[in-house]
Amino acid sequence: LGYWRLGETPVIGANVLACLALPWLGSSLAGALVVLFVLYLSFEFALTSALPLMTELVPAARATMMAGHVAAMAAGDALGAFVGPRLYELAGIVASTSGAALLNLLALALLFLCVRFNQQSLVAERSRV
């Protein structure tokens, strides 16, 4: 995969593309299955790969960071379960998937703004592979 290793950044990008493709490719069974496969796979991969990232932000407080991360995910699930159906009823599938894509882009922006990746270790890791 070259520069873009399989991590949060390309997976969130795949999730954005799947969200935006769902209203148009979801009209056929094959298109819907492919898009939903990419959507769920990228979503679960992003959630799973976020746990080690969160625990390394403050290594001295790993348990606290994990608890806060899981609590934030639960709050996001609750908010999504409340807002999602109302948005779908109000504006349809395009608005619902566009809202999901915008939230993914917000997550990507926060990842770039708030997480400092150690460039030296990334260069060393790439040279080993």
C-alpha positions as CSV (number, residue, x, y, z in Angstrom):
1,L,0.0,0.0,0.0
2,G,3.0,2.3,0.0
3,Y,2.7,5.4,2.0
4,W,-0.9,4.8,3.1
5,R,-0.6,1.9,5.5
6,L,-3.8,0.2,6.6
7,G,-4.6,2.4,9.6
8,E,-7.1,5.0,10.6
9,T,-6.6,7.4,7.7
10,P,-7.3,5.2,4.7
11,V,-10.0,3.3,6.5
12,I,-11.9,6.5,7.3
13,G,-11.5,7.5,3.7
14,A,-13.0,4.2,2.6
15,N,-15.9,4.7,5.0
16,V,-16.5,8.2,3.6
17,L,-16.6,6.8,0.0
18,A,-18.9,4.0,1.0
19,C,-21.3,6.4,2.7
20,L,-21.4,8.6,-0.4
21,A,-21.8,5.6,-2.7
22,L,-24.6,3.9,-0.8
23,P,-27.6,6.0,-2.1
24,W,-26.6,5.4,-5.8
25,L,-25.2,1.9,-5.7
26,G,-27.7,0.7,-3.1
27,S,-30.5,0.5,-5.7
28,S,-29.3,-3.0,-6.8
29,L,-28.7,-5.9,-4.5
30,A,-25.2,-6.5,-5.7
31,G,-24.2,-2.8,-5.3
32,A,-25.8,-2.6,-1.9
33,L,-24.0,-5.7,-0.6
34,V,-20.6,-4.5,-1.8
35,V,-21.1,-1.0,-0.4
36,L,-22.4,-2.3,2.9
37,F,-19.5,-4.8,3.1
38,V,-17.0,-2.0,2.7
39,L,-19.0,0.3,5.1
40,Y,-19.1,-2.3,7.9
41,L,-15.6,-3.5,7.4
42,S,-14.1,0.0,7.4
43,F,-16.2,1.0,10.4
44,E,-15.2,-2.0,12.5
45,F,-11.6,-1.6,11.5
46,A,-11.6,2.0,12.5
47,L,-13.1,1.2,15.9
48,T,-10.7,-1.6,16.5
49,S,-7.6,0.3,15.4
50,A,-8.6,3.4,17.5
51,L,-8.1,1.5,20.8
52,P,-4.3,1.2,20.6
53,L,-4.1,4.8,19.4
54,M,-6.1,6.1,22.4
55,T,-4.1,4.1,24.9
56,E,-0.8,5.5,23.6
57,L,-1.9,9.1,23.9
58,V,-1.4,9.1,27.7
59,P,0.5,5.9,28.5
60,A,0.5,6.6,32.2
61,A,-3.3,6.5,32.2
62,R,-4.2,3.7,29.8
63,A,-7.1,2.5,31.7
64,T,-8.6,6.0,32.0
65,M,-8.1,6.6,28.3
66,M,-9.7,3.3,27.4
67,A,-12.7,4.0,29.7
68,G,-13.1,7.5,28.3
69,H,-12.9,6.2,24.7
70,V,-15.5,3.5,25.3
71,A,-17.7,6.0,27.0
72,A,-17.4,8.4,24.1
73,M,-18.2,5.6,21.7
74,A,-21.3,4.6,23.7
75,A,-22.4,8.3,23.8
76,G,-21.9,8.5,20.0
77,D,-24.0,5.3,19.5
78,A,-26.8,6.7,21.6
79,L,-26.7,10.0,19.8
80,G,-26.6,8.3,16.4
81,A,-29.5,6.1,17.4
82,F,-31.5,9.2,18.3
83,V,-30.6,11.4,15.4
84,G,-30.2,8.9,12.5
85,P,-33.8,7.8,12.1
86,R,-35.1,11.3,12.4
87,L,-32.7,12.6,9.8
88,Y,-33.7,9.7,7.5
89,E,-37.4,10.4,8.0
90,L,-36.9,14.1,7.5
91,A,-34.6,14.2,4.4
92,G,-34.0,10.6,3.2
93,I,-31.1,8.4,2.5
94,V,-28.9,11.0,0.8
95,A,-29.0,13.3,3.8
96,S,-28.4,10.4,6.2
97,T,-25.4,9.1,4.4
98,S,-24.0,12.6,3.7
99,G,-24.3,13.3,7.4
100,A,-22.3,10.2,8.1
101,A,-19.7,11.1,5.6
102,L,-19.4,14.6,7.1
103,L,-18.9,13.1,10.6
104,N,-16.2,10.8,9.1
105,L,-14.4,13.8,7.6
106,L,-14.6,15.6,11.0
107,A,-13.0,12.5,12.6
108,L,-10.3,12.5,9.9
109,A,-9.6,16.3,10.5
110,L,-9.5,15.7,14.3
111,L,-7.1,12.8,13.7
112,F,-4.7,15.0,11.8
113,L,-5.1,18.0,14.1
114,C,-4.9,16.3,17.5
115,V,-2.7,13.3,17.0
116,R,1.0,13.8,16.4
117,F,2.5,10.9,14.6
118,N,6.1,10.2,15.3
119,Q,7.6,10.7,11.8
120,Q,11.0,9.2,12.7
121,S,9.4,5.9,13.8
122,L,7.3,5.9,10.7
123,V,10.3,6.3,8.4
124,A,12.2,3.6,10.3
125,E,9.2,1.3,10.1
126,R,8.9,1.8,6.3
127,S,12.6,1.2,5.8
128,R,12.4,-2.2,7.6
129,V,9.5,-3.4,5.4
